Amino acid sequence: MLTLPHTLVAAAIVKLFPNPLISLPLALTSHFILDFLVVHWNPHIYTEFAKDKRVSQNSLNIIILDGILALGFCLFILFKFWTDWSTIALFAASIFLSTLPDTIEIPYYFFNSKLAWLKRYVEFEHEHQSNGSFFWGIITQLVLVSLSLIVFFY
């Protein structure tokens, strides 16, 4: 799943459950629920890396755009809740946890990490992804984004 939906779902979780003892574990768990149970599309960097030992420029462009959109939303949250440091910290921690499982993979794909545990983790993530076609995979993410924004703003 792309980073933006993970980010927005984490923000919605904090709005629904402002208690960090609930929202933080839910944010982390949401990553795996979304990746493993919701049909989605994302760049196929695992396949590209296995074939060419690098991520394609097209996939890299998508990852960068997605990251910019997610970062933009994070900055929006920062400015919206600027006066309340505890809320900012909770949103930041939840968003961090919701994206951590993908962030962990960066050294594998972009820094040629040879760590055995990281390779096993990347393979586990790849094997359990609920991949779909581009059309339906984007539609499910747009629905998630829309629902998350509704929860966040109301």
N, C-alpha and C positions, 0 to 999 in steps of 0.2 A: 504494500500500500504506500502511496505517496506520503510525504512528511506532513503536508498541510492538513489532511484529514486527522492524522494522529494528534497534531497540535490542537486542532479545534475540538476534538473529542475530549482531550484532557482539560481544556478550558471549560467545556460544558460540565464535565464531572465536578470541577471545583465549584461551579455555580450551583449545582444540585446538592453537593456534599461538601460544604466549606470546612468540615472537620478534617484536618490533615491525616488523622489516623484512618480515615475512610478513603479520602480522595487520593492520597499518595499511592497506596497499594492498588486502588482501582485504576489509576492512570497507567501504572506499569502493566497490570494485567490486561488493560484494554488493548495494548499493542498486540499481544498474542491473540486475543479474541478476534480483533479486526483482521490480522494477517492470516490466521488459520481458519476462520469460520465465515468471513465475508468475501465473496467472490470479488476480485478487484484486478486492476491492471497496474503494472509499474514497469519501468525499463527492465529488460532481462539481462542485468549485468552479470549474473552468475554464468549464464550461457555464453555471453560474450567473453568473459574472463577465462572460462574453461577452454574456449576455442582459440582466442587470440592473445591471451595473457594480458589483456587490457580492456578497459571500458571504452565503448565507442564514443565518438564526439557527440553523436545525437543523444545518447543516454546521458552523457555528462551535461549537455545543455538542459535536458529535462530536469535532472537532479538539481542543477544550479537554480533554474527558474522556480522549482518547487521549494527549494530552500529559501529563496528570496521572499516568496509569498508567505511562508511560515514565519520567517523572521519579521516580516512586516506586521503580521498579526501579533506577534509577541511584543513588538514595540508599541503597537496600538494598546495592548493591555497595560503595558508599563505606564503610558501616558494617561489612560483612563483611570487607573488606580494609584496614581503617583503619590497621593497623600497618605496612603495606607500601606506601609512597608510590609506588614505581616501578610496582607492579601497578595501583594506583588510577589513576595517570596513563595507563597503557596502556589500561585499560578506558575511561577518559574520552575519550581521543583516538580510540579505535576507534568508540565510540558517536557521538561528534561527527561523524566522517567518514561513518559510515553514514547519518546523518540530514542531512548538509550539503546534498545535492542538493535536498531539499525545503525546507530552511531558506532557501536562496538565493531561493526564490520568495516569501517573506513580503513584501518591499517591493512586489512587483508586485500582489499581491492585497489587501494591507491598508494600504499607504501610497501607492497610486496612482502607483507609479514608472513613468516613461515611457522608461526606458533601453532602447535598441533591442536590445542584446545580451541583456538580461533577458527581453524579450518573445519573442525568438527561442528562448531556452532554455526558457521556459515552454511555448511551442508544440511544441518538440521533445519535451519530457517528455510532453505530452498526446498527441501523435501516436503515441508508442511504448509507452504504457501497455498492459499486458495486462489489460484490464478484463473482469470477469465479472459474472454476476448476483450479487445480494446474498447469496443462500444459499451458492452455491459459492465466491464470493469471500471470505466470512467463514470458511467451512470450511477453505480452503487456508491462511488466516492462522492459524487455531487450530491446525492441524497444525504449521505453522512455529513457533509459540509453544511448543507442547508439545515438539517435538524440541529446540528451543533450550534450554528449561528442563532437559530430561533431560541434555543435554551440559553445561550450566552446573553442575548439581548433582552430576554423577557423573564 
